[in-house]
Amino acid sequence: MNPFTQSLLARLEDSEAEQFVQRWDELEALVIRVYRRGEARPDDLVAYRRLRAWLTGRYPQWRPRFFDYWQGTRVAGQVAREDPFEALFKPDSAGAFVDNWLAMQTLPAAREGLNGYLLARLEGQA
């Protein structure tokens, strides 16, 4: 887990947020792994299907919480025009991350949005 995110979660003590972050960390690791390998192995395909189903089912409740925190983030040097979270679990298959530099550039925007939300919660602003 990202150390900053982990420190925020430790202080927040929110099991629902912890579950989301755990799945998000798994997706982030999968995107990086597939990109670096240049292939999506069968276990990646299975893991992505599982993560995508979980995120697709639960993200509607998180979308409004994260919206203000990913707005203004940058993807590929440009202000993000679409939700970086949805952009990363929208593809039908983990194979979509092979040679997908844009997906790699989208990961920091999602993490920034996630951490911004968690920090705001700790500060009583979300």
Summary of the structure (lengths in Angstrom):
residues: 126
radius of gyration: 14.2
end to end distance: 22.3
largest distance: 42.9
contacts: 361
relative contact order: 0.18
helix: 75%
strand: 3%
